[in-house]
Structures are given as structure tokens and as C-alpha cells.
Amino acid sequence: MITKEKVQEVKDKMADISSTVVSSQTVSAHPAESSEQVEDADVIVPVSLPDSESVDVTENPPIDGEFTDKMLKDIDVHDFCFILETMYNYTADHREEAKRKEREESRRKQEEAGIDVITPENALVKCTGFMNDILTGYNLYKKHESAIDKQQTKSKEIADTQNETVKRLETVIGRIEDVQGVKAPKRPPFPSWACLAYLFWHWPMYGFAFLWQSKYFRRFCFLTAFFVMVLEVCMIVLLSYDNKDLHHDRAKYVTVRNWSLVEGDTATINKFDYVDFIYSDVKYRKDDIDALQETIRKKYDIMMEKKQKQQNQKRRK
């Protein structure tokens, strides 16, 4: 820990070092003078106070001197720590001063450019204004909140009064009915079909009538109807053509069957009957249909192979 005694001791040592350096400079500059006059010379060592403003280093010229072994032996670890701490504080003061000057220069440029500069003073003023606005808004909210509560309370009181009035009127009407024997007309019940018609007919037709006022919507409806009509015509033509092909195939099927029947080809008739049987219920006879198709395909392949071999033999001959 650095105490006042150590600081004073280091200051004395620094004064001795400065006097030694000055004496060496004096001896080198005036060799004719005696060493006793140099040792008795008064030397003033400038000491910077902590509260004083920082002084520019370039104003005082540096002292050139040579340190002797005796001077190095007299400086201990505490002296080195004190010197390093002093240099660090001096450098930190210079950094703070440079930052302060940079902030002032930046603030001055922003003020010259017309930019709103945030300083502690105007920041405090702005914060005060914000707090006042928040307080005003909060008071207004509380005021409206109380007004809403009052209105709700008043509305509830009016509703309670109306309910009480309705009960009294019903009581009076009941007494009149009992005395005179006349019943008050009752409202007819609202039918359920009217609600459905209102939702699914009146509302859609109202929307359609509203959109029908636009000429673009009318053109769109006409184009849609025209394309639907064209599509229907195309479907009718396609179905007619397909139906014609089906009738043509059925006519050929009936012709082949009748021909086989007339010729007495029992095997062909049996095949026709079997095909009619399995195709009468396609859902449950799907396996039989697939098996028949596979058999026909295999026999067709065998037939085509035999035909190809016969053609090859004819070509070789």
C-alpha cells in the first residue's frame, strides 16, 4: 500500500535524480566550472497536482541525461510502481481530455448542421416532457374509466327499472284479462323454415342482385354460361360417338355368336356363354377375368412365335 511517507520519499528521490541530471547537463555545457557549484545549484522539479488541468507535454522540452548505477540502485520496486502508476494516470487523463474534446467537437458540428443534439440538459427537459405527457394521458384514462363505470352503472339501473316496469304491466294486463275476460293478442311464433329461407335464399339473392349492378359481373356470368353450354355440347357429341361405337361392337358380337350357333360350333358357343357368365358380375369374378386374359395373352404369344418360325422357314427355302 502506498502511503504519504512513501510518496514523499519518492518525490525526494526524483528531486535528487533531476538535480543529478541537471548537474550533468551543466558540466557538459560549461566544463570550466567546478563540480561544487553544480552540486549546490537549486533545481525546481515541477509536480502536477491531481485537481489541476492537464498540461501539454510538448510545451516542456525533454531532459536528456544519463542515469548512473547509483541512481538505479536507489530506485526500488515501490518507486517503479509509483512511476508506472503516475504514467498511467497521466495517460488516462490525456485520454479523457481527448475524448471530451472529441465529444465537444462532434456536438459543435451537429449544432452547426442543425441536428438536435442530446445533452444532459435537454435530455432532462425531454424526459420531463415525456413524463408530463404520460401523466396527462394516465389522468385522461382514469377520467374516461370513471365515466365508463358511471355510464355502465346508469345503464344497469335503467335496465332494472324497465324490467320492473314490464313486470308491473304484465301484472296489470293479467288482472284486466281476469276481470273483463279479454286476452291480449300474442305474437305468432316465428317459423323455422322462414329462418332457413332468410339465410339460404334471401341473403344470397340480395348479394347476387347487388353484384348484378356491375357490368363486369354480368359479362363474367354471360361468359361462364357460354363456356358451360359449349362444354355440354362437346360432352353430348362425345357420348354420342362413343355410344355409336359400343352399338357397333355389340352388333359384331351378336353376329359372331349367331353365326357360331347356326354352324353348330358348340365350343365357340360355350366360350361365349363363359364370357357372358364371368362378365355378368365383374366385382366378384375379377380373378376369373384376369386369368382368362392371361391365358389368351400366352396363347397369342405362342401363336405369334409359331407364325414367326414358319415365316423364317419359308424364307430359308
Rosetta constraint file for C-alpha pairs under 8 A:
AtomPair CA 2 CA 6 HARMONIC 6.28 0.50
AtomPair CA 2 CA 7 HARMONIC 7.04 0.50
AtomPair CA 3 CA 7 HARMONIC 6.34 0.50
AtomPair CA 4 CA 8 HARMONIC 6.13 0.50
AtomPair CA 5 CA 9 HARMONIC 6.08 0.50
AtomPair CA 6 CA 10 HARMONIC 6.09 0.50
AtomPair CA 7 CA 11 HARMONIC 6.13 0.50
AtomPair CA 7 CA 82 HARMONIC 7.95 0.50
AtomPair CA 8 CA 12 HARMONIC 6.23 0.50
AtomPair CA 9 CA 13 HARMONIC 6.31 0.50
AtomPair CA 10 CA 14 HARMONIC 6.08 0.50
AtomPair CA 10 CA 79 HARMONIC 6.23 0.50
AtomPair CA 10 CA 82 HARMONIC 7.99 0.50
AtomPair CA 11 CA 15 HARMONIC 6.16 0.50
AtomPair CA 12 CA 16 HARMONIC 6.27 0.50
AtomPair CA 13 CA 17 HARMONIC 6.18 0.50
AtomPair CA 13 CA 74 HARMONIC 7.98 0.50
AtomPair CA 13 CA 75 HARMONIC 7.98 0.50
AtomPair CA 14 CA 18 HARMONIC 6.08 0.50
AtomPair CA 15 CA 19 HARMONIC 6.09 0.50
AtomPair CA 15 CA 43 HARMONIC 7.88 0.50
AtomPair CA 15 CA 45 HARMONIC 6.33 0.50
AtomPair CA 16 CA 20 HARMONIC 6.12 0.50
AtomPair CA 17 CA 21 HARMONIC 6.19 0.50
AtomPair CA 17 CA 71 HARMONIC 6.98 0.50
AtomPair CA 18 CA 22 HARMONIC 6.12 0.50
AtomPair CA 18 CA 43 HARMONIC 7.53 0.50
AtomPair CA 18 CA 45 HARMONIC 7.24 0.50
AtomPair CA 19 CA 23 HARMONIC 5.99 0.50
AtomPair CA 19 CA 39 HARMONIC 7.84 0.50
AtomPair CA 19 CA 42 HARMONIC 7.83 0.50
AtomPair CA 19 CA 43 HARMONIC 5.86 0.50
AtomPair CA 20 CA 24 HARMONIC 6.16 0.50
AtomPair CA 20 CA 39 HARMONIC 7.90 0.50
AtomPair CA 21 CA 25 HARMONIC 6.28 0.50
AtomPair CA 21 CA 63 HARMONIC 7.93 0.50
AtomPair CA 21 CA 64 HARMONIC 7.75 0.50
AtomPair CA 21 CA 65 HARMONIC 5.37 0.50
AtomPair CA 21 CA 66 HARMONIC 7.05 0.50
AtomPair CA 21 CA 67 HARMONIC 7.73 0.50
AtomPair CA 22 CA 26 HARMONIC 6.10 0.50
AtomPair CA 22 CA 43 HARMONIC 7.70 0.50
AtomPair CA 22 CA 65 HARMONIC 7.86 0.50
AtomPair CA 23 CA 27 HARMONIC 6.10 0.50
AtomPair CA 23 CA 38 HARMONIC 5.38 0.50
AtomPair CA 23 CA 39 HARMONIC 6.57 0.50
AtomPair CA 23 CA 41 HARMONIC 7.87 0.50
AtomPair CA 24 CA 28 HARMONIC 6.19 0.50
AtomPair CA 24 CA 65 HARMONIC 7.12 0.50
AtomPair CA 25 CA 29 HARMONIC 6.05 0.50
AtomPair CA 25 CA 64 HARMONIC 7.93 0.50
AtomPair CA 25 CA 65 HARMONIC 7.03 0.50
AtomPair CA 26 CA 30 HARMONIC 5.81 0.50
AtomPair CA 26 CA 31 HARMONIC 7.87 0.50
AtomPair CA 26 CA 38 HARMONIC 6.98 0.50
AtomPair CA 27 CA 31 HARMONIC 5.19 0.50
AtomPair CA 27 CA 33 HARMONIC 7.20 0.50
AtomPair CA 27 CA 35 HARMONIC 7.45 0.50
AtomPair CA 27 CA 38 HARMONIC 7.44 0.50
AtomPair CA 33 CA 37 HARMONIC 7.22 0.50
AtomPair CA 33 CA 38 HARMONIC 7.89 0.50
AtomPair CA 34 CA 38 HARMONIC 6.93 0.50
AtomPair CA 35 CA 39 HARMONIC 6.27 0.50
AtomPair CA 36 CA 40 HARMONIC 6.31 0.50
AtomPair CA 37 CA 41 HARMONIC 6.34 0.50
AtomPair CA 48 CA 52 HARMONIC 7.21 0.50
AtomPair CA 54 CA 93 HARMONIC 6.96 0.50
AtomPair CA 54 CA 94 HARMONIC 7.06 0.50
AtomPair CA 54 CA 97 HARMONIC 7.97 0.50
AtomPair CA 67 CA 71 HARMONIC 6.21 0.50
AtomPair CA 67 CA 72 HARMONIC 7.16 0.50
AtomPair CA 68 CA 72 HARMONIC 6.57 0.50
AtomPair CA 69 CA 73 HARMONIC 6.15 0.50
AtomPair CA 70 CA 74 HARMONIC 6.31 0.50
AtomPair CA 71 CA 75 HARMONIC 6.75 0.50
AtomPair CA 75 CA 79 HARMONIC 5.75 0.50
AtomPair CA 75 CA 80 HARMONIC 7.14 0.50
AtomPair CA 76 CA 80 HARMONIC 6.54 0.50
AtomPair CA 77 CA 81 HARMONIC 6.20 0.50
AtomPair CA 78 CA 82 HARMONIC 6.06 0.50
AtomPair CA 79 CA 83 HARMONIC 6.11 0.50
AtomPair CA 80 CA 84 HARMONIC 6.10 0.50
AtomPair CA 81 CA 85 HARMONIC 5.98 0.50
AtomPair CA 82 CA 86 HARMONIC 6.04 0.50
AtomPair CA 83 CA 87 HARMONIC 6.14 0.50
AtomPair CA 84 CA 88 HARMONIC 6.04 0.50
AtomPair CA 85 CA 89 HARMONIC 6.10 0.50
AtomPair CA 86 CA 90 HARMONIC 6.07 0.50
AtomPair CA 87 CA 91 HARMONIC 6.10 0.50
AtomPair CA 88 CA 92 HARMONIC 6.03 0.50
AtomPair CA 89 CA 93 HARMONIC 6.05 0.50
AtomPair CA 90 CA 94 HARMONIC 6.31 0.50
AtomPair CA 91 CA 95 HARMONIC 6.20 0.50
AtomPair CA 92 CA 96 HARMONIC 6.14 0.50
AtomPair CA 93 CA 97 HARMONIC 6.10 0.50
AtomPair CA 94 CA 98 HARMONIC 6.09 0.50
AtomPair CA 95 CA 99 HARMONIC 6.13 0.50
AtomPair CA 96 CA 100 HARMONIC 6.07 0.50
AtomPair CA 97 CA 101 HARMONIC 6.17 0.50
AtomPair CA 98 CA 102 HARMONIC 6.10 0.50
AtomPair CA 99 CA 103 HARMONIC 6.14 0.50
AtomPair CA 100 CA 104 HARMONIC 6.19 0.50
AtomPair CA 101 CA 105 HARMONIC 6.07 0.50
AtomPair CA 102 CA 106 HARMONIC 6.09 0.50
AtomPair CA 103 CA 107 HARMONIC 6.02 0.50
AtomPair CA 104 CA 108 HARMONIC 6.06 0.50
AtomPair CA 105 CA 109 HARMONIC 6.22 0.50
AtomPair CA 106 CA 110 HARMONIC 6.20 0.50
AtomPair CA 107 CA 111 HARMONIC 6.14 0.50
AtomPair CA 107 CA 117 HARMONIC 6.59 0.50
AtomPair CA 108 CA 112 HARMONIC 6.19 0.50
AtomPair CA 109 CA 113 HARMONIC 6.15 0.50
AtomPair CA 110 CA 114 HARMONIC 6.22 0.50
AtomPair CA 110 CA 115 HARMONIC 5.14 0.50
AtomPair CA 110 CA 116 HARMONIC 7.32 0.50
AtomPair CA 110 CA 117 HARMONIC 6.55 0.50
AtomPair CA 111 CA 115 HARMONIC 5.69 0.50
AtomPair CA 111 CA 116 HARMONIC 6.98 0.50
AtomPair CA 111 CA 117 HARMONIC 6.67 0.50
AtomPair CA 118 CA 122 HARMONIC 6.23 0.50
AtomPair CA 118 CA 123 HARMONIC 5.81 0.50
AtomPair CA 119 CA 123 HARMONIC 5.69 0.50
AtomPair CA 120 CA 124 HARMONIC 6.03 0.50
AtomPair CA 121 CA 125 HARMONIC 6.43 0.50
AtomPair CA 122 CA 126 HARMONIC 6.03 0.50
AtomPair CA 123 CA 127 HARMONIC 6.05 0.50
AtomPair CA 124 CA 128 HARMONIC 6.10 0.50
AtomPair CA 125 CA 129 HARMONIC 6.25 0.50
AtomPair CA 126 CA 130 HARMONIC 6.14 0.50
AtomPair CA 127 CA 131 HARMONIC 6.12 0.50
AtomPair CA 128 CA 132 HARMONIC 6.19 0.50
AtomPair CA 129 CA 133 HARMONIC 6.22 0.50
AtomPair CA 130 CA 134 HARMONIC 6.14 0.50
AtomPair CA 131 CA 135 HARMONIC 6.04 0.50
AtomPair CA 132 CA 136 HARMONIC 6.08 0.50
AtomPair CA 133 CA 137 HARMONIC 6.12 0.50
AtomPair CA 134 CA 138 HARMONIC 6.05 0.50
AtomPair CA 135 CA 139 HARMONIC 6.13 0.50
AtomPair CA 136 CA 140 HARMONIC 6.16 0.50
AtomPair CA 137 CA 141 HARMONIC 6.07 0.50
AtomPair CA 138 CA 142 HARMONIC 6.15 0.50
AtomPair CA 139 CA 143 HARMONIC 6.08 0.50
AtomPair CA 140 CA 144 HARMONIC 6.17 0.50
AtomPair CA 141 CA 145 HARMONIC 5.92 0.50
AtomPair CA 142 CA 146 HARMONIC 6.16 0.50
AtomPair CA 143 CA 147 HARMONIC 6.31 0.50
AtomPair CA 144 CA 148 HARMONIC 6.07 0.50
AtomPair CA 145 CA 149 HARMONIC 6.23 0.50
AtomPair CA 146 CA 150 HARMONIC 6.18 0.50
AtomPair CA 147 CA 151 HARMONIC 6.16 0.50
AtomPair CA 148 CA 152 HARMONIC 6.09 0.50
AtomPair CA 149 CA 153 HARMONIC 6.11 0.50
AtomPair CA 150 CA 154 HARMONIC 6.09 0.50
AtomPair CA 151 CA 155 HARMONIC 6.04 0.50
AtomPair CA 152 CA 156 HARMONIC 6.11 0.50
AtomPair CA 153 CA 157 HARMONIC 6.25 0.50
AtomPair CA 154 CA 158 HARMONIC 6.25 0.50
AtomPair CA 155 CA 159 HARMONIC 6.15 0.50
AtomPair CA 156 CA 160 HARMONIC 6.14 0.50
AtomPair CA 157 CA 161 HARMONIC 6.14 0.50
AtomPair CA 158 CA 162 HARMONIC 6.16 0.50
AtomPair CA 159 CA 163 HARMONIC 6.15 0.50
AtomPair CA 160 CA 164 HARMONIC 6.19 0.50
AtomPair CA 161 CA 165 HARMONIC 6.16 0.50
AtomPair CA 162 CA 166 HARMONIC 6.13 0.50
AtomPair CA 163 CA 167 HARMONIC 6.28 0.50
AtomPair CA 164 CA 168 HARMONIC 6.30 0.50
AtomPair CA 165 CA 169 HARMONIC 6.17 0.50
AtomPair CA 166 CA 170 HARMONIC 6.13 0.50
AtomPair CA 167 CA 171 HARMONIC 6.22 0.50
AtomPair CA 168 CA 172 HARMONIC 6.21 0.50
AtomPair CA 169 CA 173 HARMONIC 6.03 0.50
AtomPair CA 170 CA 174 HARMONIC 6.03 0.50
AtomPair CA 171 CA 175 HARMONIC 6.30 0.50
AtomPair CA 172 CA 176 HARMONIC 6.24 0.50
AtomPair CA 173 CA 177 HARMONIC 6.14 0.50
AtomPair CA 173 CA 184 HARMONIC 7.82 0.50
AtomPair CA 174 CA 178 HARMONIC 6.22 0.50
AtomPair CA 175 CA 179 HARMONIC 6.19 0.50
AtomPair CA 176 CA 180 HARMONIC 5.93 0.50
AtomPair CA 176 CA 181 HARMONIC 7.58 0.50
AtomPair CA 176 CA 182 HARMONIC 7.56 0.50
AtomPair CA 177 CA 181 HARMONIC 4.93 0.50
AtomPair CA 177 CA 182 HARMONIC 4.94 0.50
AtomPair CA 177 CA 183 HARMONIC 5.49 0.50
AtomPair CA 177 CA 184 HARMONIC 7.57 0.50
AtomPair CA 178 CA 182 HARMONIC 7.61 0.50
AtomPair CA 190 CA 194 HARMONIC 7.49 0.50
AtomPair CA 191 CA 195 HARMONIC 7.09 0.50
AtomPair CA 192 CA 196 HARMONIC 6.61 0.50
AtomPair CA 193 CA 197 HARMONIC 6.08 0.50
AtomPair CA 194 CA 198 HARMONIC 6.00 0.50
AtomPair CA 195 CA 199 HARMONIC 6.23 0.50
AtomPair CA 196 CA 200 HARMONIC 5.90 0.50
AtomPair CA 196 CA 201 HARMONIC 7.77 0.50
AtomPair CA 197 CA 201 HARMONIC 5.07 0.50
AtomPair CA 197 CA 202 HARMONIC 6.42 0.50
AtomPair CA 198 CA 202 HARMONIC 4.85 0.50
AtomPair CA 198 CA 203 HARMONIC 6.32 0.50
AtomPair CA 199 CA 203 HARMONIC 5.80 0.50
AtomPair CA 199 CA 204 HARMONIC 7.75 0.50
AtomPair CA 200 CA 204 HARMONIC 6.41 0.50
AtomPair CA 201 CA 205 HARMONIC 5.98 0.50
AtomPair CA 202 CA 206 HARMONIC 5.95 0.50
AtomPair CA 203 CA 207 HARMONIC 6.24 0.50
AtomPair CA 204 CA 208 HARMONIC 6.10 0.50
AtomPair CA 205 CA 209 HARMONIC 5.99 0.50
AtomPair CA 206 CA 210 HARMONIC 6.18 0.50
AtomPair CA 207 CA 211 HARMONIC 6.23 0.50
AtomPair CA 208 CA 212 HARMONIC 5.96 0.50
AtomPair CA 209 CA 213 HARMONIC 6.83 0.50
AtomPair CA 211 CA 217 HARMONIC 6.50 0.50
AtomPair CA 212 CA 217 HARMONIC 6.17 0.50
AtomPair CA 212 CA 218 HARMONIC 6.00 0.50
AtomPair CA 213 CA 217 HARMONIC 7.84 0.50
AtomPair CA 213 CA 218 HARMONIC 7.90 0.50
AtomPair CA 214 CA 218 HARMONIC 6.53 0.50
AtomPair CA 215 CA 219 HARMONIC 6.18 0.50
AtomPair CA 216 CA 220 HARMONIC 6.14 0.50
AtomPair CA 217 CA 221 HARMONIC 6.22 0.50
AtomPair CA 218 CA 222 HARMONIC 6.24 0.50
AtomPair CA 219 CA 223 HARMONIC 6.15 0.50
AtomPair CA 220 CA 224 HARMONIC 6.12 0.50
AtomPair CA 221 CA 225 HARMONIC 6.16 0.50
AtomPair CA 222 CA 226 HARMONIC 6.12 0.50
AtomPair CA 223 CA 227 HARMONIC 6.20 0.50
AtomPair CA 224 CA 228 HARMONIC 6.18 0.50
AtomPair CA 225 CA 229 HARMONIC 6.17 0.50
AtomPair CA 226 CA 230 HARMONIC 6.28 0.50
AtomPair CA 227 CA 231 HARMONIC 6.11 0.50
AtomPair CA 228 CA 232 HARMONIC 6.18 0.50
AtomPair CA 229 CA 233 HARMONIC 6.32 0.50
AtomPair CA 230 CA 234 HARMONIC 6.28 0.50
AtomPair CA 231 CA 235 HARMONIC 6.16 0.50
AtomPair CA 232 CA 236 HARMONIC 6.18 0.50
AtomPair CA 233 CA 237 HARMONIC 6.27 0.50
AtomPair CA 234 CA 238 HARMONIC 6.13 0.50
AtomPair CA 235 CA 239 HARMONIC 6.05 0.50
AtomPair CA 236 CA 240 HARMONIC 6.08 0.50
AtomPair CA 237 CA 241 HARMONIC 6.24 0.50
AtomPair CA 238 CA 242 HARMONIC 6.18 0.50
AtomPair CA 239 CA 243 HARMONIC 5.93 0.50
AtomPair CA 240 CA 244 HARMONIC 6.18 0.50
AtomPair CA 241 CA 245 HARMONIC 6.47 0.50
AtomPair CA 242 CA 246 HARMONIC 6.29 0.50
AtomPair CA 243 CA 247 HARMONIC 6.23 0.50
AtomPair CA 244 CA 248 HARMONIC 6.21 0.50
AtomPair CA 245 CA 249 HARMONIC 6.23 0.50
AtomPair CA 246 CA 250 HARMONIC 6.15 0.50
AtomPair CA 247 CA 251 HARMONIC 6.10 0.50
AtomPair CA 248 CA 252 HARMONIC 6.41 0.50
AtomPair CA 249 CA 253 HARMONIC 6.20 0.50
AtomPair CA 250 CA 254 HARMONIC 6.15 0.50
AtomPair CA 251 CA 255 HARMONIC 6.11 0.50
AtomPair CA 252 CA 256 HARMONIC 6.23 0.50
AtomPair CA 253 CA 257 HARMONIC 6.26 0.50
AtomPair CA 254 CA 258 HARMONIC 6.10 0.50
AtomPair CA 255 CA 259 HARMONIC 6.08 0.50
AtomPair CA 256 CA 260 HARMONIC 6.22 0.50
AtomPair CA 257 CA 261 HARMONIC 6.19 0.50
AtomPair CA 257 CA 268 HARMONIC 7.89 0.50
AtomPair CA 257 CA 269 HARMONIC 6.81 0.50
AtomPair CA 257 CA 272 HARMONIC 7.17 0.50
AtomPair CA 258 CA 262 HARMONIC 6.17 0.50
AtomPair CA 259 CA 263 HARMONIC 6.18 0.50
AtomPair CA 260 CA 264 HARMONIC 6.06 0.50
AtomPair CA 260 CA 265 HARMONIC 5.13 0.50
AtomPair CA 260 CA 266 HARMONIC 7.58 0.50
AtomPair CA 260 CA 268 HARMONIC 6.42 0.50
AtomPair CA 260 CA 269 HARMONIC 6.49 0.50
AtomPair CA 261 CA 265 HARMONIC 6.21 0.50
AtomPair CA 261 CA 266 HARMONIC 7.39 0.50
AtomPair CA 261 CA 269 HARMONIC 6.57 0.50
AtomPair CA 265 CA 269 HARMONIC 6.45 0.50
AtomPair CA 266 CA 270 HARMONIC 6.13 0.50
AtomPair CA 267 CA 271 HARMONIC 6.35 0.50
AtomPair CA 268 CA 272 HARMONIC 6.30 0.50
AtomPair CA 269 CA 273 HARMONIC 6.22 0.50
AtomPair CA 270 CA 274 HARMONIC 6.12 0.50
AtomPair CA 271 CA 275 HARMONIC 6.19 0.50
AtomPair CA 272 CA 276 HARMONIC 6.17 0.50
AtomPair CA 273 CA 277 HARMONIC 6.11 0.50
AtomPair CA 274 CA 278 HARMONIC 6.32 0.50
AtomPair CA 275 CA 279 HARMONIC 6.06 0.50
AtomPair CA 276 CA 280 HARMONIC 5.97 0.50
AtomPair CA 277 CA 281 HARMONIC 7.59 0.50
AtomPair CA 278 CA 282 HARMONIC 6.75 0.50
AtomPair CA 278 CA 285 HARMONIC 5.64 0.50
AtomPair CA 278 CA 288 HARMONIC 6.87 0.50
AtomPair CA 278 CA 289 HARMONIC 6.64 0.50
AtomPair CA 279 CA 285 HARMONIC 7.22 0.50
AtomPair CA 279 CA 289 HARMONIC 7.59 0.50
AtomPair CA 281 CA 285 HARMONIC 5.94 0.50
AtomPair CA 282 CA 286 HARMONIC 5.54 0.50
AtomPair CA 282 CA 289 HARMONIC 7.93 0.50
AtomPair CA 285 CA 289 HARMONIC 6.33 0.50
AtomPair CA 286 CA 290 HARMONIC 6.20 0.50
AtomPair CA 287 CA 291 HARMONIC 6.14 0.50
AtomPair CA 288 CA 292 HARMONIC 6.13 0.50
AtomPair CA 289 CA 293 HARMONIC 6.19 0.50
AtomPair CA 290 CA 294 HARMONIC 6.12 0.50
AtomPair CA 291 CA 295 HARMONIC 6.18 0.50
AtomPair CA 292 CA 296 HARMONIC 6.20 0.50
AtomPair CA 293 CA 297 HARMONIC 6.17 0.50
AtomPair CA 294 CA 298 HARMONIC 6.25 0.50
AtomPair CA 295 CA 299 HARMONIC 6.20 0.50
AtomPair CA 296 CA 300 HARMONIC 6.00 0.50
AtomPair CA 297 CA 301 HARMONIC 6.20 0.50
AtomPair CA 298 CA 302 HARMONIC 6.30 0.50
AtomPair CA 299 CA 303 HARMONIC 6.03 0.50
AtomPair CA 300 CA 304 HARMONIC 6.13 0.50
AtomPair CA 301 CA 305 HARMONIC 6.22 0.50
AtomPair CA 302 CA 306 HARMONIC 6.27 0.50
AtomPair CA 303 CA 307 HARMONIC 6.18 0.50
AtomPair CA 304 CA 308 HARMONIC 6.09 0.50
AtomPair CA 305 CA 309 HARMONIC 6.23 0.50
AtomPair CA 306 CA 310 HARMONIC 6.24 0.50
AtomPair CA 307 CA 311 HARMONIC 6.27 0.50
AtomPair CA 308 CA 312 HARMONIC 6.23 0.50
AtomPair CA 309 CA 313 HARMONIC 6.21 0.50
AtomPair CA 310 CA 314 HARMONIC 6.23 0.50
AtomPair CA 311 CA 315 HARMONIC 6.28 0.50
AtomPair CA 312 CA 316 HARMONIC 6.32 0.50
AtomPair CA 313 CA 317 HARMONIC 6.34 0.50
